[in-house]
Amino acid sequence: MEKILEEIKLLKKEYPNAKYYLNFSTVLELLVAGILSAQVRDEIVNSTTPLLFKKYKKAKDYADSDLKDLTNEIKSITFANNKAKNIKAACSILVKDYNSKVPDTIEDLTKLPGIGRKTANVILQNAFNKVYGVVVDTHVIRLTQRLGWTKNKDPDKIEKDLMDKIPKQYWKEIPHLLKNHGRAVCKAPIPYCSKCFLDKLCPKINVTKRL
């Protein structure tokens, strides 16, 4: 654990302003952005949501929306048709079962269409400040394997490894730090090890080519 804590310390020093990456101002907006974000770059989501959030203010607005119109409004997003269906269905459930409010438990959130454990953790941490786990995205998967923090490839198993090895106080910020580092240095498929401040600490597991 000492080595991991040293690496976290260096990451925090390098990326002092690391923060959550999708734009939102309400819990509902975060839920919608979270559904849209699967397999999509953050920049695309953030460029799509302003007009969407301006038109749809409440869960009922999405629930009552015309599916074709909603799909067209998110057409720049990968799998727009399925995501529009999930947003409409999830918001219909919010209206029917939750008094139009986004629930604040992982059990209830993961019952909603389009919401897996990763997105549920995102909502709980960034909207309710409830930290029950670690958000595991593609950057977290790649970097934690290279750093030797986990040997697993399954996101749920990786999350469990990180929760076992990392103090809870870091659970929320670890994904932000790793995402920043993954974009700047520890890229896929070839990392810039020569300019990495973690170079001497990192075992570079599964790294076959580096710059």
Buried (B, 14 or more C-beta within 10 A) or exposed (E): EEEBEEBBEBBBEBBEEBEBBBBBEEBBBBBBBBBBBBEBEBEBBBEBBEEBBEEBEBBBBBBEBEEEEBBEBBEEBBBBBBBBBBBBBBBBBBBEEEEBEBBBEBEBBBBBBBBBBBBBBBBBBBBBEBBBBBBBBEBBBBBBBBBBBBEBEEBEEBBBBBBEEBEEEBBBBBBBBBBBBBEEBBBEEEBEBEEBBBBEBBEBEEBEEEE
